[in-house]
């Protein structure tokens, strides 16, 4: 038996051994990696606004079932200020259903409040579902983030999130913003929103999505409870082992968990090489599981569902991410077994289909033409 982990218990156990998503008291046999998760957006949602504005309960329930087939115990997703602003009641019902469904599958959620990556959240971008042009969007937009006089709306949204979920045991952590990065106007906005959230804090730990270990120090100074870093495309496993060793050293010295919250594959094809066909630029998670498992770093791969790359710059190179097709067939059984092995069980039963989803077939075709 296990018990839920409060924020105090979470922080107390976060360094001595990896934080158990099931609770602070671990089962008799520990898995090789304790925090095992994926980034989640529905397959056909090009951004988080689309996920919540047209929320589909059946899709959430189906996809959570896929996550359990890999023995995942965490998912990371982002909310949407724009969807909340448009219809607060509907948005709240959708988030509550999402968390209830996660709990039924023994999965806990990193809930992101704001998104620092993408294009302006204008209607053209918010509603574009075309697999070639549909894009991630900033949330809120650049004009809001740059202007403190317009921070009232985002502040109310952050307070709304905290009032509902700051003590919610289904929430693993609240991520105030994804990748504020290096731009000062974006960091100023993120820091102020973190201050707002920190004043409303409860038992749920607070965090910020960092582009790399290099800019984690800023967020440590803000008062995060969990440090994150992203590293999607290393050239070799050796490079990755070095970075993961740095992450573990940082965890020990900082006295708090450090999680790898975005990773994908070794990208030894090189971004500048045009002789590699887009169809060969698909998922290969098994190439990075060995160093992650050896290091025991809590992690979230990108992404659970098979879909064109989140960033347009990668999509137009023909990049495909994900494990599951919408019918439950996986892209690669080798990848599925590797990911599941981080729970201590590398068995996986199912079919594989190394084909782009039919609804997104134009992406590799157009990428091939443009290359």
C-alpha positions in Angstrom: 0.0 0.0 0.0 1.1 3.6 -0.6 -0.2 7.0 0.4 -0.5 10.3 -1.4 2.4 12.6 -1.2 1.9 16.1 0.1 4.1 18.9 -1.0 6.2 18.6 2.2 6.5 14.9 1.8 7.3 15.3 -1.9 10.2 17.7 -1.1 11.5 15.5 1.7 11.7 12.4 -0.5 12.6 14.1 -3.8 16.4 13.8 -3.4 17.0 10.8 -1.2 15.2 8.7 -3.8 13.1 9.7 -6.8 9.7 10.9 -6.0 7.0 8.3 -6.2 4.0 9.4 -8.1 1.9 6.8 -6.2 3.0 8.2 -2.9 5.8 9.0 -0.5 5.9 5.4 0.8 7.3 3.3 -2.0 6.3 -0.3 -2.9 8.7 -3.1 -1.9 10.3 -3.2 -5.3 11.3 0.1 -6.8 11.1 0.6 -10.6 14.4 1.6 -12.3 12.8 5.1 -13.0 10.2 6.4 -10.6 8.7 9.3 -12.5 7.8 8.0 -15.9 5.7 10.3 -18.1 4.9 11.7 -21.6 3.9 15.0 -23.0 0.3 14.9 -24.0 -1.9 16.7 -26.6 -4.5 14.8 -28.5 -3.3 13.6 -31.8 -5.2 16.1 -33.9 -4.8 19.1 -31.6 -2.2 21.5 -33.0 -2.1 23.5 -29.8 -3.5 23.5 -26.2 -6.3 25.9 -27.2 -7.7 23.2 -29.5 -7.3 20.5 -26.8 -9.5 22.4 -24.4 -11.8 24.5 -26.6 -13.1 21.3 -28.4 -12.4 18.9 -25.5 -13.4 15.3 -26.2 -14.0 13.1 -23.2 -13.8 9.9 -25.2 -10.4 10.8 -26.7 -9.0 11.6 -23.2 -10.3 8.3 -21.8 -8.9 6.3 -24.8 -5.5 8.0 -24.7 -5.1 7.6 -20.9 -5.6 3.9 -21.5 -2.7 3.9 -24.0 -0.5 5.5 -21.4 -1.2 2.7 -18.9 0.0 0.2 -21.6 3.5 1.7 -21.2 3.2 1.8 -17.3 3.4 5.5 -17.3 2.4 7.3 -14.1 2.6 10.9 -15.3 1.5 13.1 -18.1 2.5 16.7 -18.8 0.1 19.0 -20.6 -0.7 22.8 -20.8 -3.8 24.6 -20.1 -4.9 27.5 -22.3 -5.5 31.1 -21.2 -7.4 31.7 -24.4 -9.8 28.8 -24.0 -10.4 29.8 -20.3 -11.1 33.4 -21.3 -13.6 32.2 -24.0 -15.6 29.9 -21.7 -14.6 29.5 -18.1 -17.3 27.1 -17.2 -16.7 24.7 -20.1 -13.0 24.9 -19.6 -13.3 24.1 -15.9 -15.5 21.0 -16.6 -12.9 19.8 -19.2 -9.9 20.1 -16.8 -11.9 18.3 -14.0 -12.8 15.5 -16.3 -9.1 15.2 -17.5 -7.9 14.9 -13.9 -10.6 12.4 -12.9 -9.7 10.3 -15.9 -6.0 10.5 -15.0 -6.7 9.5 -11.4 -8.7 6.4 -12.6 -5.5 5.3 -14.4 -3.2 6.1 -11.5 -1.6 8.9 -13.5 -0.7 12.3 -12.1 -0.4 15.5 -14.1 2.0 18.3 -14.6 -0.4 21.2 -15.4 1.2 24.1 -17.3 -0.5 27.5 -17.0 1.2 29.5 -19.7 3.1 28.6 -22.9 6.2 30.5 -24.1 6.6 28.7 -27.4 4.8 29.2 -30.7 3.1 31.9 -32.8 0.7 34.7 -31.8 -2.7 33.4 -30.5 -4.7 35.1 -33.2 -7.8 33.3 -34.5 -6.0 32.1 -37.6 -3.4 30.2 -35.5 -5.7 29.2 -32.6 -8.2 27.4 -34.9 -5.9 26.1 -37.6 -6.1 22.3 -37.6 -4.3 21.8 -40.9 -1.5 19.3 -40.2 0.9 21.3 -42.4 0.2 24.8 -41.0 -1.5 24.4 -37.6 0.8 25.7 -35.0 1.6 26.0 -31.3 0.7 29.3 -29.9 2.0 31.6 -27.2 -0.4 31.8 -24.3 -0.9 34.7 -23.7 0.3 36.6 -26.7 3.5 38.6 -27.1 1.7 42.0 -26.8 0.2 40.9 -23.5 3.5 39.5 -22.2 5.4 42.7 -23.1 2.9 45.1 -21.5 2.5 44.9 -17.7 -0.7 47.0 -18.0 -2.3 44.0 -19.6 -1.3 41.4 -17.1 -4.6 41.5 -15.2 -6.2 38.8 -17.3 -3.3 36.3 -17.0 -3.1 37.1 -13.3 -6.8 36.2 -12.8 -6.3 33.0 -14.8 -3.3 32.0 -12.7 -5.3 32.6 -9.5 -8.2 30.6 -10.9 -5.8 27.6 -11.5 -4.3 27.9 -8.0 -7.7 28.3 -6.3 -8.9 25.0 -7.9 -5.8 22.9 -8.0 -3.1 24.0 -5.6 -4.0 21.2 -3.2 -5.2 18.7 -5.7 -3.5 15.3 -5.2 -4.1 14.4 -8.8 -1.7 17.2 -9.9 2.0 16.2 -9.7 3.2 19.8 -10.2 2.0 23.2 -11.5 4.2 24.5 -14.3 3.8 28.3 -14.3 5.2 28.7 -17.8 6.8 26.5 -20.5 10.2 27.8 -21.7 10.3 31.5 -20.8 13.8 31.1 -22.4 16.2 34.0 -22.7 14.1 36.9 -23.9 13.8 39.4 -21.2 10.2 40.5 -21.8 9.1 36.8 -21.6 11.1 36.2 -18.5 9.7 39.3 -16.8 6.2 38.1 -17.5 7.0 34.6 -16.3 8.6 35.8 -13.1 5.6 38.0 -12.2 3.2 35.1 -12.9 5.4 32.9 -10.7 5.2 35.5 -7.9 1.4 35.5 -8.2 1.2 31.7 -8.1 3.7 31.4 -5.2 1.5 33.7 -3.1 -1.4 31.3 -3.8 0.6 28.1 -3.3 -0.7 25.0 -1.6 0.6 21.4 -1.4 1.2 21.0 -5.1 4.9 21.7 -6.1 5.7 24.6 -8.4 8.0 24.5 -11.4 8.9 26.2 -14.7 9.7 24.5 -18.1 13.4 25.2 -18.9 14.9 24.9 -22.3 18.0 23.4 -20.9 20.1 23.0 -17.7 21.8 26.3 -18.6 18.8 28.5 -17.7 17.5 26.5 -14.7 19.4 28.8 -12.2 17.0 31.7 -12.9 14.0 29.6 -11.9 15.8 28.2 -8.8 16.1 31.8 -7.6 12.4 32.3 -8.2 11.6 29.6 -5.7 10.7 26.5 -7.7 10.1 23.2 -5.9 11.1 21.1 -9.0 13.6 21.9 -11.7 13.0 20.9 -15.3 15.2 20.7 -18.4 14.5 19.8 -22.0 16.9 18.0 -24.4 15.2 16.5 -27.4 17.8 15.7 -30.0 21.3 14.8 -28.8 23.9 13.5 -31.3 25.0 10.6 -29.2 24.2 8.6 -26.1 27.5 9.7 -24.6 26.5 13.3 -24.7 23.2 12.4 -23.1 24.9 10.5 -20.3 27.0 13.5 -19.5 24.0 15.8 -19.3 22.0 13.4 -17.2 25.0 13.1 -14.8 24.9 16.9 -14.5 21.2 16.7 -13.7 21.8 14.2 -10.9 24.5 16.3 -9.5 22.3 19.4 -9.6 19.5 17.4 -7.9 21.9 16.5 -5.0 23.3 20.0 -4.6 20.0 21.8 -4.9 18.1 19.5 -2.7 15.1 19.1 -5.0 14.0 16.9 -7.9 15.3 17.6 -11.4 13.2 16.2 -14.2 13.9 15.8 -17.9 10.5 16.9 -19.2 11.1 16.7 -23.0 13.1 14.1 -24.8 12.8 12.3 -28.1 15.7 10.5 -29.9 19.3 10.6 -31.1 19.3 12.8 -34.1 22.4 11.6 -35.9 20.9 12.4 -39.3 21.8 16.1 -38.6 19.4 19.0 -39.2 21.2 20.3 -42.2 21.3 17.1 -44.2 18.7 17.0 -47.0 19.6 13.5 -48.2 17.7 11.8 -45.3 14.0 11.3 -46.4 11.4 12.7 -44.0 9.9 9.2 -43.6 13.2 8.3 -41.8 12.8 11.2 -39.3 10.2 9.5 -37.2 10.3 8.4 -33.5 13.2 6.3 -32.1 12.8 6.6 -28.4 14.7 3.3 -27.8 17.9 5.2 -28.8 17.7 7.3 -25.6 16.1 5.0 -23.0 19.4 3.3 -22.0 21.1 6.4 -20.6 17.8 7.7 -19.0 17.1 4.4 -17.3 20.7 4.1 -16.1 20.6 7.6 -14.6 17.2 7.0 -13.1 16.1 10.6 -14.0 12.4 11.3 -13.8 11.3 12.0 -17.3 8.5 12.9 -19.8 9.0 12.0 -23.5 7.5 13.9 -26.4 4.8 12.7 -27.1 2.3 10.0 -26.2 0.3 10.4 -29.4 1.7 10.1 -32.9 1.5 13.5 -34.6 3.5 15.9 -36.7 6.1 17.9 -34.8 4.7 20.6 -32.5 7.1 23.3 -33.9 6.5 24.3 -37.5 10.2 24.5 -38.2 10.6 20.9 -37.3 7.4 19.8 -39.0 8.6 21.2 -42.3 11.6 19.0 -42.0 9.2 16.1 -41.8 9.6 15.3 -38.1 7.1 12.9 -36.6 6.7 12.4 -32.8 4.8 9.9 -30.7 4.2 6.3 -29.8 0.5 5.6 -30.4 -1.7 5.9 -33.5 -5.3 6.7 -32.6 -6.3 3.1 -33.1 -3.9 1.9 -30.4 -1.3 0.6 -32.8 2.2 1.8 -32.0 4.8 3.2 -34.4 7.5 0.9 -33.0 7.2 -2.0 -30.6 10.9 -1.6 -29.8 10.2 2.0 -28.6 7.2 0.8 -26.6 9.1 -1.9 -24.9 12.0 0.4 -24.1 9.8 3.1 -22.6 7.9 0.5 -20.5 11.2 -1.0 -19.3 11.7 2.1 -17.1 8.9 0.6 -14.9 10.9 -2.7 -14.6 8.7 -4.5 -17.2 9.8 -4.5 -20.8 7.0 -6.7 -22.1 4.6 -5.2 -24.7 1.8 -6.7 -26.6 0.5 -5.0 -29.7 0.9 -4.2 -33.3 3.2 -1.7 -34.9 2.7 0.4 -38.0 5.6 2.6 -39.2 3.4 4.8 -41.3 2.4 8.5 -40.9 -1.2 8.9 -39.8 -3.5 9.0 -42.8 -4.9 12.4 -41.7 -1.3 13.9 -41.7 0.1 12.2 -44.9 0.6 15.5 -46.6 3.3 16.6 -44.1 6.0 14.2 -45.2 5.0 14.6 -48.9 5.3 18.4 -48.7 8.4 18.3 -46.6 10.0 16.0 -49.2 9.0 18.4 -52.0 10.5 21.4 -50.2 13.7 19.7 -49.3 
